[in-house]
Amino acid sequence: MPDSRRLEGKVAIVTGGGRGIGRAITQRFALEGATVVIAQRDVKSAESTVANVKSAGGTACVVPTDVGEPGQVTSLVDQVIESQGSIDILVNNAGQTGSNGPFLTMPLSTWRHILDVNLTGMFLCGQSVGRAMVERGIRGRIINIGSINSFAAEKEGAAYVASKGGVLLLTAAMAVEMAPHGIVVNCLAPGPIRVEKSAPVFDEEPIRSALPKAVPVGRAGAPEEVAAAAVFFASDECTFVTGASLLVDGGYRAYNRFD
């Protein structure tokens, strides 16, 4: 539970904010005083998250959106500006996860779908929200959600890894161009995080036994731990950090494993 309301009066869009890490960010932002707009295709999970936020005394709503469709992204931004008057924070969280299949046999359609959602969607949302911020003189915050796979590959994940690698330099490019407008752009790169979808995997062998050896803190992370980092990037305290990528991985990437 936060001991301050660092996002009081802010309006935030969280893409994919109805489940997993996005859900935790939505809930934490609302606790910090933000009005949160969830933008995602899965309306059912988004509405469930909104209900939880409201029951806790927060403010949230849903705008059904496919972030890979330019027209829907434009409509999202227009609706939020019309209903809320501003957009102060964007969290580009929506993404497609999971194995993409072997590199040599991966269909082009799979490659295009992953890149459209994970990278093109981030570009579209960042561009549209960025324009709205600049037009209104809003010194906003944009947070792009990368991954431990922004830094390292894994088998049968070429499309996913390529998309998350692209997030790093897209973040840097956005940060450089948005800085003159007072807009801060950063990346959060989660490591092994236990969300609804991944929980069964962490409970199965050999992952269950290997995880304490692979992660220095000895466990998978919680979505709330990623959300805690997101609050700083979204807050007015984040004034001289831009173009940065923060690993939230329990030391996973820092650890050289030779056994």
C-alpha positions in Angstrom: 0.0 0.0 0.0 1.5 3.3 -1.0 2.1 5.9 1.7 1.7 8.8 -0.7 -0.4 9.6 -3.8 2.4 10.5 -6.3 0.1 10.4 -9.3 -2.7 12.5 -7.9 -4.8 14.1 -10.6 -2.9 12.4 -13.5 -4.6 10.6 -16.4 -2.8 7.4 -17.5 -3.4 5.1 -20.4 -2.2 1.5 -19.7 -2.4 -0.7 -22.8 -3.1 -4.3 -21.9 -3.9 -3.0 -18.4 -6.5 -5.7 -17.5 -4.2 -8.6 -16.8 -0.8 -9.6 -15.7 1.8 -6.9 -15.2 -0.6 -4.4 -16.8 -3.2 -5.2 -14.2 -0.8 -4.6 -11.4 0.3 -1.2 -12.9 -3.3 -0.2 -13.3 -4.2 -1.0 -9.7 -1.0 0.7 -8.3 -1.5 3.8 -10.4 -5.1 4.1 -9.2 -3.9 3.8 -5.6 -1.5 6.6 -6.3 -4.3 8.8 -7.3 -4.3 8.5 -11.1 -7.4 8.1 -13.3 -6.5 5.0 -15.4 -7.8 4.1 -18.9 -7.2 0.5 -19.8 -6.8 0.0 -23.6 -6.9 -3.6 -24.8 -8.9 -6.0 -26.9 -9.9 -8.4 -24.0 -12.7 -6.3 -22.6 -13.7 -9.0 -20.0 -10.5 -8.9 -18.1 -10.2 -5.2 -18.4 -13.7 -4.7 -16.9 -12.8 -7.1 -14.1 -9.8 -5.0 -13.2 -11.8 -1.8 -13.4 -14.3 -3.2 -10.9 -11.4 -4.1 -8.5 -10.0 -0.6 -8.8 -13.4 1.0 -8.1 -14.0 -1.2 -5.2 -10.8 0.0 -3.7 -11.8 3.6 -4.2 -9.9 4.3 -7.4 -10.9 5.6 -10.8 -10.6 3.5 -14.0 -12.4 2.8 -17.3 -12.0 0.7 -20.4 -11.6 1.7 -24.0 -11.5 -1.4 -26.3 -8.5 -1.1 -28.5 -6.3 -3.1 -30.8 -2.9 -1.2 -30.4 -1.8 -2.6 -33.8 -4.6 -0.7 -35.6 -3.8 3.0 -36.3 -7.4 4.0 -36.5 -8.2 2.4 -33.1 -5.2 4.1 -31.5 -6.3 7.5 -32.8 -9.8 6.9 -31.5 -8.4 5.9 -28.1 -6.5 9.1 -27.7 -9.4 11.2 -29.0 -11.8 9.6 -26.5 -9.4 10.0 -23.6 -8.7 13.7 -24.4 -12.5 14.4 -24.8 -13.5 12.6 -21.6 -10.5 13.4 -19.3 -9.1 16.6 -20.8 -5.5 15.4 -20.9 -3.1 12.4 -21.0 -0.2 12.6 -18.6 1.1 9.1 -18.7 1.2 6.3 -21.2 2.3 2.7 -20.3 3.0 0.7 -23.5 2.4 -2.7 -21.9 0.2 -4.6 -24.4 2.2 -7.5 -25.9 2.1 -11.0 -27.3 4.2 -13.5 -25.3 5.0 -17.2 -25.6 7.0 -19.4 -27.9 7.0 -18.4 -31.6 8.2 -21.8 -32.8 11.6 -22.8 -34.4 13.3 -20.0 -36.4 13.6 -22.2 -39.6 9.9 -23.0 -39.8 8.3 -19.9 -38.3 5.6 -18.6 -40.7 5.9 -15.0 -41.8 2.4 -14.4 -40.4 3.6 -15.2 -36.9 6.6 -12.8 -37.3 4.4 -10.0 -38.5 1.7 -10.5 -35.8 4.3 -10.4 -33.0 6.0 -7.3 -34.4 2.7 -5.6 -35.0 1.5 -6.0 -31.4 4.8 -5.7 -29.5 6.6 -3.0 -31.5 4.4 -1.3 -34.0 1.6 -1.0 -31.4 4.1 0.7 -29.1 5.2 3.1 -31.9 1.6 4.0 -32.8 0.5 4.6 -29.2 3.7 6.5 -28.4 3.4 8.7 -31.4 -0.3 9.4 -31.0 -0.1 10.1 -27.2 3.1 12.1 -27.7 1.4 14.4 -30.2 -1.4 15.0 -27.8 1.0 15.8 -25.0 3.1 18.2 -27.2 -0.1 20.0 -28.5 -1.2 20.6 -25.0 2.1 21.4 -23.4 2.0 18.4 -21.1 5.3 17.4 -19.7 4.3 13.7 -19.8 5.7 10.3 -19.0 5.9 7.4 -21.4 6.9 3.9 -20.1 7.6 1.1 -22.6 7.5 -2.4 -21.2 10.4 -4.4 -22.6 11.7 -7.7 -21.2 14.8 -9.6 -20.1 14.6 -10.8 -23.7 15.4 -7.2 -24.7 18.9 -8.2 -23.7 19.2 -11.9 -24.4 17.6 -14.5 -26.7 15.9 -17.8 -26.0 15.1 -20.8 -28.2 12.0 -20.6 -30.4 11.4 -16.9 -29.6 13.0 -15.1 -32.6 10.0 -12.8 -33.2 9.4 -12.1 -29.6 13.1 -11.4 -28.9 13.4 -9.2 -32.0 10.3 -7.2 -30.9 11.6 -6.7 -27.3 15.1 -5.8 -28.5 13.5 -3.2 -30.7 11.8 -1.7 -27.6 15.2 -0.7 -26.2 16.2 1.5 -29.1 12.7 2.7 -29.8 12.7 4.0 -26.2 16.0 5.7 -26.7 14.8 7.3 -30.0 11.6 8.5 -28.4 13.4 9.9 -25.4 15.9 11.9 -27.5 13.1 13.5 -29.6 10.6 14.1 -26.8 13.1 15.6 -24.4 12.8 19.2 -25.8 9.1 19.0 -25.0 9.6 18.0 -21.4 8.4 14.4 -22.0 10.3 11.6 -20.3 10.5 8.2 -22.0 11.8 5.1 -20.2 11.7 1.3 -20.5 11.0 -1.3 -17.8 12.4 -4.8 -18.6 10.8 -7.5 -16.4 12.6 -10.8 -15.8 10.8 -14.0 -14.6 7.5 -12.6 -13.3 4.7 -14.8 -11.9 1.5 -13.8 -13.6 -1.7 -15.7 -14.2 -0.5 -17.1 -17.5 3.0 -18.1 -16.3 2.2 -19.4 -12.8 1.7 -23.1 -13.9 5.1 -23.0 -15.7 6.9 -21.8 -12.5 5.3 -24.7 -10.6 6.6 -27.4 -13.0 9.9 -29.2 -13.2 12.6 -28.4 -14.1 11.7 -24.7 -13.8 10.6 -25.0 -10.1 14.0 -26.4 -9.1 16.1 -24.3 -11.4 14.6 -20.9 -10.6 16.3 -20.4 -7.2 19.7 -21.2 -8.7 19.1 -18.9 -11.7 17.7 -15.8 -9.9 19.9 -14.4 -7.2 16.9 -13.4 -5.0 15.8 -17.0 -5.2 12.3 -16.6 -6.7 10.1 -15.3 -9.5 9.0 -11.7 -9.2 5.5 -10.4 -8.6 3.7 -8.1 -11.0 3.4 -5.6 -8.1 7.2 -5.3 -8.0 7.2 -4.2 -11.6 4.3 -1.7 -10.9 6.3 -0.2 -8.0 9.1 0.6 -10.5 6.6 2.0 -12.9 5.3 4.5 -10.4 8.7 6.2 -10.2 9.0 6.5 -14.0 5.4 7.9 -14.1 5.9 10.4 -11.3 7.1 14.0 -11.2 10.2 12.7 -9.4 11.5 11.3 -12.6 12.9 14.4 -14.2 16.5 13.6 -15.2 16.1 9.9 -16.1 15.1 9.4 -19.7 16.0 6.9 -22.4 16.8 4.4 -19.6 16.0 0.7 -19.3 15.5 -0.7 -15.8 15.7 -4.4 -15.3 13.2 -5.8 -12.8 14.6 -9.3 -12.7 15.8 -10.2 -9.3 19.4 -10.0 -10.5 18.8 -12.6 -13.3 20.8 -10.9 -16.0 23.6 -9.8 -13.6 24.4 -13.4 -12.6 26.9 -15.5 -14.6 25.7 -19.1 -14.4 28.2 -21.7 -15.2 26.9 -24.7 -13.3 
